[in-house]
Amino acid sequence: MLERYNQGRMIFSHGGVALGPDAPLKDWQAGLTQAFAAAGVRTPQIDARLLLMGAIGLSHGQIIMNPMRPVTAEEAAAVTACGERRLAREPLSRILGYREFYGRRFGLTPAALDPRPDTETVVEAALAIVKSEGWEEAPIQILDLGVGSGAILLTLLAELPQASGLGVDVSPSALNNAQANAEKLEVSGRANFQRSDWLQGVAGSFHIVISNPPYIATPDLAGLAPEVSAYDPKIALDGGEDGLTAYRKIIPGLKSVLAPGGWAVLEVGQHQSSPVAQLLQINGFAMDDRDLCIKEDLYGIERAISGKA
Ligand SMILES: C[S@@+](CC[C@H](N)C(=O)[O-])C[C@H]1O[C@@H](n2cnc3c(N)ncnc32)[C@H](O)[C@@H]1O
Protein backbone atom coordinates (compact mmCIF):
# COMPACT_ATOMS: atom_id res chain seq x y z
CA MET A 1 0.00 0.00 0.00
CA LEU A 2 2.85 2.27 0.97
CA GLU A 3 4.64 1.49 -2.26
CA ARG A 4 1.62 2.31 -4.37
CA TYR A 5 1.16 5.46 -2.36
CA ASN A 6 4.78 6.44 -2.97
CA GLN A 7 4.20 6.06 -6.66
CA GLY A 8 2.45 9.42 -6.56
CA ARG A 9 -1.09 8.62 -5.46
CA MET A 10 -1.53 11.86 -3.56
CA ILE A 11 -5.08 12.27 -4.73
CA PHE A 12 -6.38 14.45 -1.91
CA SER A 13 -5.39 18.06 -1.45
CA HIS A 14 -6.02 21.00 0.82
CA GLY A 15 -5.44 24.65 -0.03
CA GLY A 16 -3.96 23.64 -3.38
CA VAL A 17 -1.34 21.40 -1.75
CA ALA A 18 -1.41 17.61 -2.31
CA LEU A 19 -1.86 15.73 0.95
CA GLY A 20 0.83 13.24 1.84
CA PRO A 21 2.79 12.14 4.89
CA ASP A 22 3.49 14.88 7.43
CA ALA A 23 0.37 16.89 6.55
CA PRO A 24 -1.58 17.47 9.79
CA LEU A 25 -4.83 15.71 10.65
CA LYS A 26 -6.84 18.90 10.23
CA ASP A 27 -5.67 19.34 6.62
CA TRP A 28 -6.50 15.73 5.84
CA GLN A 29 -9.93 16.18 7.35
CA ALA A 30 -10.56 19.34 5.31
CA GLY A 31 -9.19 17.81 2.10
CA LEU A 32 -11.25 14.65 2.43
CA THR A 33 -14.38 16.67 3.24
CA GLN A 34 -13.93 18.80 0.14
CA ALA A 35 -13.31 15.80 -2.13
CA PHE A 36 -16.29 13.87 -0.74
CA ALA A 37 -18.60 16.86 -1.15
CA ALA A 38 -17.50 17.22 -4.78
CA ALA A 39 -18.21 13.51 -5.35
CA GLY A 40 -21.80 13.90 -4.10
CA VAL A 41 -21.36 12.23 -0.70
CA ARG A 42 -24.32 13.40 1.43
CA THR A 43 -22.46 13.86 4.73
CA PRO A 44 -18.91 14.74 3.62
CA GLN A 45 -17.72 16.19 6.91
CA ILE A 46 -18.89 13.29 9.07
CA ASP A 47 -17.56 10.74 6.59
CA ALA A 48 -14.16 12.46 6.48
CA ARG A 49 -13.90 12.34 10.26
CA LEU A 50 -15.07 8.74 10.58
CA LEU A 51 -12.78 7.64 7.77
CA LEU A 52 -9.77 9.26 9.43
CA MET A 53 -10.73 7.65 12.73
CA GLY A 54 -11.25 4.19 11.20
CA ALA A 55 -8.28 4.17 8.81
CA ILE A 56 -5.77 5.46 11.38
CA GLY A 57 -7.37 3.98 14.50
CA LEU A 58 -7.98 7.22 16.39
CA SER A 59 -10.90 8.25 18.57
CA HIS A 60 -12.97 11.36 17.86
CA GLY A 61 -11.36 13.00 20.90
CA GLN A 62 -7.84 12.26 19.64
CA ILE A 63 -8.61 13.96 16.33
CA ILE A 64 -10.14 17.02 17.98
CA MET A 65 -7.38 17.37 20.58
CA ASN A 66 -4.50 16.95 18.12
CA PRO A 67 -5.41 18.81 14.92
CA MET A 68 -1.74 19.48 14.10
CA ARG A 69 -0.61 15.86 14.58
CA PRO A 70 1.23 14.86 11.42
CA VAL A 71 -0.01 11.79 9.57
CA THR A 72 2.66 9.13 9.06
CA ALA A 73 3.47 7.68 5.63
CA GLU A 74 1.71 4.45 6.49
CA GLU A 75 -1.37 6.28 7.77
CA ALA A 76 -1.44 8.52 4.70
CA ALA A 77 -1.42 5.41 2.50
CA ALA A 78 -4.29 3.84 4.45
CA VAL A 79 -6.36 7.04 4.43
CA THR A 80 -5.72 7.55 0.71
CA ALA A 81 -6.80 4.00 -0.12
CA CYS A 82 -9.97 4.25 1.99
CA GLY A 83 -10.69 7.76 0.73
CA GLU A 84 -10.50 6.61 -2.88
CA ARG A 85 -13.06 3.90 -2.17
CA ARG A 86 -15.38 6.46 -0.56
CA LEU A 87 -14.99 8.70 -3.62
CA ALA A 88 -16.32 5.74 -5.64
CA ARG A 89 -19.35 5.92 -3.29
CA GLU A 90 -18.60 2.74 -1.37
CA PRO A 91 -20.20 3.20 2.07
CA LEU A 92 -17.89 3.83 4.97
CA SER A 93 -19.22 0.77 6.80
CA ARG A 94 -18.20 -1.48 3.89
CA ILE A 95 -14.75 0.13 3.66
CA LEU A 96 -14.10 -0.24 7.37
CA GLY A 97 -15.93 -3.59 7.63
CA TYR A 98 -18.16 -2.65 10.53
CA ARG A 99 -21.15 -0.57 11.52
CA GLU A 100 -22.15 0.76 14.93
CA PHE A 101 -25.73 -0.23 15.76
CA TYR A 102 -27.47 0.54 19.06
CA GLY A 103 -24.11 1.21 20.66
CA ARG A 104 -22.44 -2.01 19.54
CA ARG A 105 -20.08 -2.81 16.69
CA PHE A 106 -21.35 -5.24 14.05
CA GLY A 107 -18.94 -6.75 11.56
CA LEU A 108 -20.25 -6.43 8.03
CA THR A 109 -19.60 -8.65 5.02
CA PRO A 110 -20.85 -8.02 1.46
CA ALA A 111 -23.60 -10.64 2.01
CA ALA A 112 -25.52 -8.63 4.59
CA LEU A 113 -27.49 -5.41 4.52
CA ASP A 114 -25.68 -2.51 6.13
CA PRO A 115 -27.85 -2.06 9.24
CA ARG A 116 -29.53 1.36 9.28
CA PRO A 117 -30.07 3.72 12.22
CA ASP A 118 -33.84 3.61 11.38
CA THR A 119 -33.82 -0.05 12.36
CA GLU A 120 -32.97 0.90 15.93
CA THR A 121 -36.68 1.85 16.10
CA VAL A 122 -37.51 -1.88 15.79
CA VAL A 123 -35.23 -2.62 18.73
CA GLU A 124 -36.91 0.18 20.73
CA ALA A 125 -40.36 -1.19 19.83
CA ALA A 126 -39.43 -4.71 20.93
CA LEU A 127 -37.90 -3.47 24.18
CA ALA A 128 -41.03 -1.41 24.92
CA ILE A 129 -43.13 -4.56 24.44
CA VAL A 130 -40.82 -6.56 26.70
CA LYS A 131 -41.20 -3.90 29.38
CA SER A 132 -44.96 -3.64 29.04
CA GLU A 133 -45.31 -7.45 29.25
CA GLY A 134 -42.96 -7.64 32.25
CA TRP A 135 -40.58 -9.92 30.35
CA GLU A 136 -37.31 -8.14 31.27
CA GLU A 137 -36.10 -11.05 33.40
CA ALA A 138 -38.01 -13.81 31.59
CA PRO A 139 -36.36 -16.47 29.40
CA ILE A 140 -38.22 -15.32 26.31
CA GLN A 141 -37.67 -16.71 22.81
CA ILE A 142 -37.17 -14.31 19.91
CA LEU A 143 -37.33 -15.12 16.19
CA ASP A 144 -35.76 -12.79 13.61
CA LEU A 145 -36.91 -13.37 10.03
CA GLY A 146 -34.23 -12.12 7.62
CA VAL A 147 -31.53 -11.75 10.26
CA GLY A 148 -28.83 -10.32 7.95
CA SER A 149 -25.84 -9.16 10.02
CA GLY A 150 -27.83 -9.97 13.17
CA ALA A 151 -28.26 -6.32 14.11
CA ILE A 152 -31.78 -6.63 15.58
CA LEU A 153 -31.70 -10.12 17.10
CA LEU A 154 -28.23 -9.85 18.62
CA THR A 155 -28.91 -6.39 20.04
CA LEU A 156 -32.02 -7.75 21.75
CA LEU A 157 -30.09 -10.74 23.11
CA ALA A 158 -27.39 -8.40 24.41
CA GLU A 159 -30.00 -6.15 26.03
CA LEU A 160 -32.00 -9.05 27.49
CA PRO A 161 -29.61 -11.49 29.19
CA GLN A 162 -32.29 -14.14 29.80
CA ALA A 163 -33.60 -14.20 26.22
CA SER A 164 -32.57 -16.58 23.47
CA GLY A 165 -33.29 -16.46 19.80
CA LEU A 166 -33.33 -17.92 16.33
CA GLY A 167 -32.22 -15.96 13.31
CA VAL A 168 -33.23 -17.19 9.86
CA ASP A 169 -32.14 -15.99 6.47
CA VAL A 170 -32.27 -17.35 2.95
CA SER A 171 -28.64 -16.29 2.46
CA PRO A 172 -26.06 -18.68 3.99
CA SER A 173 -23.36 -15.97 3.83
CA ALA A 174 -25.57 -13.56 5.77
CA LEU A 175 -26.06 -16.27 8.39
CA ASN A 176 -22.27 -16.65 8.66
CA ASN A 177 -22.01 -12.91 9.18
CA ALA A 178 -24.64 -13.05 11.94
CA GLN A 179 -22.99 -16.06 13.61
CA ALA A 180 -19.61 -14.24 13.68
CA ASN A 181 -21.27 -11.19 15.24
CA ALA A 182 -23.01 -13.37 17.84
CA GLU A 183 -19.61 -14.69 18.86
CA LYS A 184 -18.03 -11.22 19.01
CA LEU A 185 -20.91 -9.90 21.09
CA GLU A 186 -20.72 -12.97 23.34
CA VAL A 187 -24.34 -13.99 22.84
CA SER A 188 -23.69 -17.04 20.65
CA GLY A 189 -24.69 -19.38 23.49
CA ARG A 190 -28.22 -17.98 23.24
CA ALA A 191 -28.43 -17.58 19.45
CA ASN A 192 -29.23 -20.19 16.83
CA PHE A 193 -29.28 -19.70 13.10
CA GLN A 194 -31.12 -21.53 10.36
CA ARG A 195 -31.26 -21.21 6.61
CA SER A 196 -34.85 -20.84 5.61
CA ASP A 197 -37.21 -19.22 3.12
CA TRP A 198 -39.07 -17.09 5.68
CA LEU A 199 -41.10 -19.44 7.92
CA GLN A 200 -40.62 -22.65 5.92
CA GLY A 201 -39.24 -25.27 8.27
CA VAL A 202 -39.20 -22.93 11.26
CA ALA A 203 -40.61 -24.58 14.37
CA GLY A 204 -41.06 -23.22 17.85
CA SER A 205 -43.16 -21.04 20.03
CA PHE A 206 -41.73 -17.54 20.22
CA HIS A 207 -42.67 -14.59 22.42
CA ILE A 208 -41.54 -12.06 19.83
CA VAL A 209 -41.07 -12.38 16.09
CA ILE A 210 -39.24 -9.51 14.49
CA SER A 211 -38.55 -8.86 10.86
CA ASN A 212 -37.05 -6.14 8.73
CA PRO A 213 -37.88 -7.69 5.37
CA PRO A 214 -36.90 -6.26 1.99
CA TYR A 215 -39.47 -3.52 1.35
CA ILE A 216 -38.31 -1.29 -1.49
CA ALA A 217 -40.67 -1.39 -4.45
CA THR A 218 -38.85 -2.89 -7.45
CA PRO A 219 -39.40 0.18 -9.66
CA ASP A 220 -37.74 2.36 -6.97
CA LEU A 221 -34.51 0.33 -6.85
CA ALA A 222 -33.06 2.18 -9.84
CA GLY A 223 -33.33 5.52 -8.03
CA LEU A 224 -31.37 4.47 -4.94
CA ALA A 225 -28.08 6.13 -4.02
CA PRO A 226 -25.01 4.25 -5.30
CA GLU A 227 -24.04 3.46 -1.71
CA VAL A 228 -27.18 1.32 -1.50
CA SER A 229 -27.78 0.00 -5.02
CA ALA A 230 -24.18 -1.04 -5.65
CA TYR A 231 -23.34 -2.44 -2.21
CA ASP A 232 -26.40 -3.77 -0.34
CA PRO A 233 -27.48 -7.24 -1.58
CA LYS A 234 -30.50 -6.92 -3.88
CA ILE A 235 -32.22 -9.75 -2.01
CA ALA A 236 -32.14 -7.56 1.11
CA LEU A 237 -33.79 -4.62 -0.67
CA ASP A 238 -36.23 -5.80 -3.31
CA GLY A 239 -39.75 -5.92 -1.92
CA GLY A 240 -41.48 -6.72 -5.20
CA GLU A 241 -43.72 -4.55 -7.36
CA ASP A 242 -45.28 -2.55 -4.48
CA GLY A 243 -42.69 -3.31 -1.78
CA LEU A 244 -45.11 -5.45 0.22
CA THR A 245 -44.42 -8.93 -1.18
CA ALA A 246 -42.46 -10.19 1.85
CA TYR A 247 -45.13 -8.99 4.32
CA ARG A 248 -47.80 -10.92 2.40
CA LYS A 249 -45.63 -14.04 2.62
CA ILE A 250 -44.64 -13.64 6.26
CA ILE A 251 -47.68 -12.31 8.12
CA PRO A 252 -50.22 -15.10 7.47
CA GLY A 253 -47.84 -17.67 9.03
CA LEU A 254 -46.76 -15.67 12.06
CA LYS A 255 -49.38 -16.94 14.49
CA SER A 256 -48.21 -20.51 13.93
CA VAL A 257 -44.83 -19.68 15.50
CA LEU A 258 -46.01 -17.25 18.18
CA ALA A 259 -46.88 -18.24 21.72
CA PRO A 260 -50.38 -17.07 22.76
CA GLY A 261 -50.04 -13.38 23.64
CA GLY A 262 -46.79 -13.13 21.68
CA TRP A 263 -45.92 -10.18 19.48
CA ALA A 264 -44.95 -9.52 15.88
CA VAL A 265 -42.72 -6.47 15.34
CA LEU A 266 -42.13 -5.45 11.74
CA GLU A 267 -40.05 -2.71 10.19
CA VAL A 268 -41.79 -0.90 7.34
CA GLY A 269 -40.83 1.67 4.72
CA GLN A 270 -42.39 5.09 4.31
CA HIS A 271 -46.16 4.89 3.57
CA GLN A 272 -46.24 1.16 4.35
CA SER A 273 -47.47 1.34 7.95
CA SER A 274 -51.18 1.33 7.04
CA PRO A 275 -51.15 -1.60 4.61
CA VAL A 276 -48.93 -3.65 6.95
CA ALA A 277 -51.10 -2.83 9.99
CA GLN A 278 -54.11 -3.92 7.93
CA LEU A 279 -52.40 -7.19 7.03
CA LEU A 280 -51.65 -7.83 10.70
CA GLN A 281 -55.25 -7.13 11.71
CA ILE A 282 -56.72 -9.25 8.90
CA ASN A 283 -54.54 -12.09 10.21
CA GLY A 284 -55.90 -11.80 13.73
CA PHE A 285 -53.39 -9.52 15.44
CA ALA A 286 -54.63 -6.96 17.97
CA MET A 287 -53.29 -3.43 17.69
CA ASP A 288 -55.18 -1.78 20.55
CA ASP A 289 -52.33 0.11 22.20
CA ARG A 290 -51.30 2.62 19.56
CA ASP A 291 -48.20 3.79 21.47
CA LEU A 292 -46.90 0.25 21.64
CA CYS A 293 -47.96 -0.76 18.13
CA ILE A 294 -46.68 2.15 16.04
CA LYS A 295 -43.23 3.59 16.60
CA GLU A 296 -41.79 6.46 14.60
CA ASP A 297 -38.13 6.82 13.68
CA LEU A 298 -36.07 9.96 14.32
CA TYR A 299 -37.53 11.56 11.18
CA GLY A 300 -41.12 11.04 12.36
CA ILE A 301 -41.74 8.20 9.88
CA GLU A 302 -43.84 5.29 11.19
CA ARG A 303 -41.10 2.67 11.12
CA ALA A 304 -42.01 -0.23 13.43
CA ILE A 305 -45.48 -1.81 13.41
CA SER A 306 -46.40 -4.34 16.07
CA GLY A 307 -49.38 -6.57 16.75
CA LYS A 308 -50.28 -8.98 19.55
CA ALA A 309 -51.29 -12.53 18.72
C1 LIG B 1 -33.68 -5.61 4.89
S1 LIG B 1 -32.59 -6.97 5.23
C2 LIG B 1 -32.60 -6.95 7.00
C3 LIG B 1 -31.33 -7.46 7.62
C4 LIG B 1 -31.23 -7.23 9.15
N1 LIG B 1 -32.33 -7.87 9.84
C5 LIG B 1 -31.22 -5.75 9.46
O1 LIG B 1 -32.25 -5.23 9.90
O2 LIG B 1 -30.18 -5.09 9.24
C6 LIG B 1 -33.62 -8.32 4.79
C7 LIG B 1 -33.02 -9.69 5.02
O3 LIG B 1 -33.98 -10.67 4.59
C8 LIG B 1 -33.30 -11.73 3.95
N2 LIG B 1 -34.24 -12.40 3.04
C9 LIG B 1 -34.67 -12.02 1.82
N3 LIG B 1 -35.53 -12.92 1.33
C10 LIG B 1 -35.67 -13.89 2.26
C11 LIG B 1 -36.43 -15.10 2.34
N4 LIG B 1 -37.22 -15.48 1.33
N5 LIG B 1 -36.34 -15.85 3.45
C12 LIG B 1 -35.52 -15.47 4.47
N6 LIG B 1 -34.78 -14.34 4.46
C13 LIG B 1 -34.84 -13.56 3.37
C14 LIG B 1 -32.16 -11.05 3.23
O4 LIG B 1 -31.11 -11.96 2.92
C15 LIG B 1 -31.74 -9.97 4.25
O5 LIG B 1 -30.76 -10.45 5.12
The ligand as a Gaussian input file, in Angstrom:
#p B3LYP/6-31G(d) Opt

LIG

0 1
 C      -33.676000      -5.607000       4.889000
 S      -32.592000      -6.966000       5.228000
 C      -32.595000      -6.951000       7.003000
 C      -31.331000      -7.460000       7.620000
 C      -31.229000      -7.235000       9.146000
 N      -32.332000      -7.872000       9.840000
 C      -31.222000      -5.750000       9.461000
 O      -32.252000      -5.226000       9.897000
 O      -30.182000      -5.092000       9.243000
 C      -33.620000      -8.323000       4.791000
 C      -33.017000      -9.691000       5.023000
 O      -33.983000     -10.675000       4.595000
 C      -33.299000     -11.726000       3.946000
 N      -34.243000     -12.396000       3.041000
 C      -34.673000     -12.022000       1.824000
 N      -35.532000     -12.919000       1.331000
 C      -35.668000     -13.893000       2.262000
 C      -36.432000     -15.101000       2.341000
 N      -37.217000     -15.475000       1.330000
 N      -36.342000     -15.847000       3.455000
 C      -35.522000     -15.471000       4.470000
 N      -34.781000     -14.341000       4.460000
 C      -34.844000     -13.560000       3.368000
 C      -32.157000     -11.052000       3.226000
 O      -31.111000     -11.960000       2.918000
 C      -31.744000      -9.970000       4.251000
 O      -30.756000     -10.453000       5.116000

